Each structure stands twice: as C-alpha cells, then as structure tokens.
Amino acid sequence: MAKVVVDTQGVVAPRWWSSAKVLIVGAVAGIAWWAIWTLLKQSIISEPSSAGGVSHIIIAVATVVTLIKFSVSRPLVISLTTVVLLWPLSTAIAGLGWVESLFWSIGLFAASYGLFSLVSRIRTLWIAIITAIIIVAVAMIVLAL
C-alpha cells in the first residue's frame, strides 16, 4: 500500500547552504556595488545618486545571473526588490568615510538578499511578490520618518 504524504507547508525549504550562498552573493554584491559606485562617482558621474542608480542596475543583472547559476528560486524577486529597497543607499552613504560606506553596503546588501530569499521561498508566486512589495513599502515608510 502506498503512503500518502500531505504537504501542508506553504514554503519551500531548501538546504542550509542555499541560504548561505544567497548571503554570500549579497555580500559580494555589496562590495561590487560599492566599488562600481565609488569608481563612477569619482571619475565619470559626479552625482552620488546617479552613480548609485547605474551601479544598482549593473549589480542587479550580475546577481540575477549568479542566482540562476546557483539554482536559487525566483532570482528576479530577490534582485529587483533589493534594488528598489536600496536605491537611496548612495545618497545615504555619500558623506561617510570609505570604510563605513563599504561596511554599510555589504551589510545592507547581504541582509536584503537574505530577507528576500526567504520571501521568494513562498510557494505561490503572487503571494511572494505581494509580500515583498509590502516589506519594501513598510521599510521605505519607516526610513522616511
């Protein structure tokens, strides 16, 4: 007789190293974003917010490709929500020293990628997207206060 297994969870639970990979990708994305932002800010684009926007787009494309290579579910949800959430980062860290701004970018990118990788594990796509939008909206409202 076959055993019937009922799946009552609404979340995909991958192995622990999948979460570690996403956190490492986020930290590396933070380092790369900071390096590209600094390079653009000092050489080509003098305004920090414009340099940050260009850096975000470059890093988003690179991380989507990397997350696809690591077989992470819904890499677009993770990368796009991180871009939207961290878009004002360049103006926030413009006045800091290079060490402080580097650490803030590493920490915020790793935390954002980790958070949205948890959100992307929700089985239903539209619920995952709505949850990500709510998190971004609440974070933006809290940061604006």
C-alpha positions as CSV (number, residue, x, y, z in Angstrom):
1,M,0.0,0.0,0.0
2,A,1.3,3.4,-0.9
3,K,1.9,6.0,1.8
4,V,0.1,9.3,1.2
5,V,2.1,12.4,2.1
6,V,0.2,15.6,2.6
7,D,2.1,18.8,2.1
8,T,0.7,21.5,4.4
9,Q,3.6,23.9,4.3
10,G,3.4,26.9,2.0
11,V,7.2,27.5,2.0
12,V,9.9,25.7,0.0
13,A,12.7,24.7,2.4
14,P,16.0,24.2,0.7
15,R,19.2,23.1,2.3
16,W,21.1,25.5,4.6
17,W,23.9,26.1,2.1
18,S,21.4,27.6,-0.3
19,S,20.8,30.4,2.2
20,A,24.5,30.7,2.8
21,K,25.0,31.1,-0.9
22,V,22.5,33.9,-1.1
23,L,24.1,35.7,1.8
24,I,27.5,35.4,0.2
25,V,26.1,36.6,-3.1
26,G,24.5,39.6,-1.3
27,A,27.8,40.4,0.5
28,V,29.8,40.2,-2.7
29,A,27.1,42.3,-4.5
30,G,27.5,44.9,-1.7
31,I,31.3,45.0,-2.3
32,A,30.9,45.2,-6.1
33,W,28.2,47.9,-5.8
34,W,30.4,50.0,-3.5
35,A,33.4,49.6,-5.9
36,I,31.4,50.5,-9.0
37,W,29.6,53.4,-7.2
38,T,32.9,54.8,-6.0
39,L,34.6,54.4,-9.4
40,L,31.6,56.1,-11.2
41,K,31.3,58.8,-8.5
42,Q,35.0,59.8,-8.8
43,S,35.5,59.5,-12.5
44,I,32.5,59.6,-14.8
45,I,29.4,60.6,-12.9
46,S,30.0,63.1,-10.1
47,E,26.5,63.0,-8.6
48,P,26.3,60.1,-6.0
49,S,22.6,59.2,-6.7
50,S,23.1,58.8,-10.4
51,A,26.2,56.8,-9.9
52,G,24.3,54.6,-7.4
53,G,21.5,54.0,-9.9
54,V,23.9,52.9,-12.6
55,S,25.7,50.7,-10.0
56,H,22.4,49.1,-8.9
57,I,21.4,48.2,-12.4
58,I,24.8,46.6,-13.2
59,I,24.7,44.6,-9.9
60,A,21.1,43.5,-10.3
61,V,21.9,42.0,-13.7
62,A,25.0,40.3,-12.4
63,T,23.3,38.9,-9.3
64,V,20.3,37.6,-11.3
65,V,22.7,35.6,-13.5
66,T,24.6,34.4,-10.4
67,L,21.5,33.4,-8.5
68,I,20.2,31.5,-11.6
69,K,23.6,29.7,-11.7
70,F,23.2,28.7,-8.1
71,S,19.6,27.5,-8.7
72,V,18.0,29.9,-6.3
73,S,14.3,30.2,-6.7
74,R,12.9,33.4,-8.1
75,P,16.1,35.4,-8.5
76,L,14.2,38.4,-10.1
77,V,12.1,38.8,-6.9
78,I,15.3,38.9,-4.9
79,S,17.3,41.2,-7.1
80,L,14.5,43.7,-8.1
81,T,13.2,44.1,-4.6
82,T,16.7,44.7,-3.3
83,V,17.3,47.3,-6.0
84,V,14.1,49.1,-5.0
85,L,14.8,48.9,-1.3
86,L,18.4,50.0,-1.5
87,W,18.0,52.6,-4.3
88,P,18.5,55.6,-1.8
89,L,21.6,53.9,-0.3
90,S,24.0,56.0,-2.4
91,T,22.8,59.3,-1.1
92,A,22.7,57.9,2.5
93,I,26.3,56.8,2.5
94,A,27.7,59.7,0.4
95,G,29.0,61.6,3.4
96,L,30.6,58.6,5.2
97,G,34.2,57.5,5.0
98,W,35.1,54.7,2.7
99,V,35.3,52.0,5.3
100,E,32.0,52.9,6.8
101,S,30.3,53.1,3.5
102,L,31.8,49.8,2.4
103,F,30.6,48.1,5.6
104,W,27.1,49.6,5.3
105,S,26.8,48.4,1.7
106,I,28.0,44.9,2.5
107,G,25.7,44.6,5.4
108,L,22.6,46.0,3.8
109,F,23.0,44.0,0.6
110,A,23.6,40.8,2.5
111,A,20.6,41.4,4.8
112,S,18.4,42.4,1.9
113,Y,19.3,39.4,-0.2
114,G,18.8,37.1,2.8
115,L,15.4,38.6,3.6
116,F,14.1,38.5,0.1
117,S,15.4,35.0,-0.5
118,L,13.2,33.9,2.4
119,V,10.3,35.7,0.9
120,S,10.9,34.1,-2.5
121,R,10.5,30.7,-0.9
122,I,6.8,31.2,-0.6
123,R,5.3,28.7,-3.0
124,T,2.7,30.9,-4.6
125,L,4.3,33.5,-6.8
126,W,1.8,36.3,-6.4
127,I,1.8,35.9,-2.6
128,A,5.6,36.1,-2.6
129,I,5.5,39.3,-4.8
130,I,2.9,40.9,-2.7
131,T,4.8,40.1,0.5
132,A,8.0,41.6,-1.0
133,I,6.1,44.7,-2.0
134,I,4.7,45.1,1.5
135,I,8.1,44.7,3.0
136,V,9.6,47.3,0.7
137,A,6.8,49.7,1.3
138,V,7.0,49.4,5.1
139,A,10.7,49.8,5.0
140,M,10.5,52.9,2.9
141,I,7.9,54.4,5.1
142,V,9.9,53.7,8.3
143,L,13.1,55.1,6.7
144,A,11.3,58.2,5.6
145,L,10.2,59.0,9.2
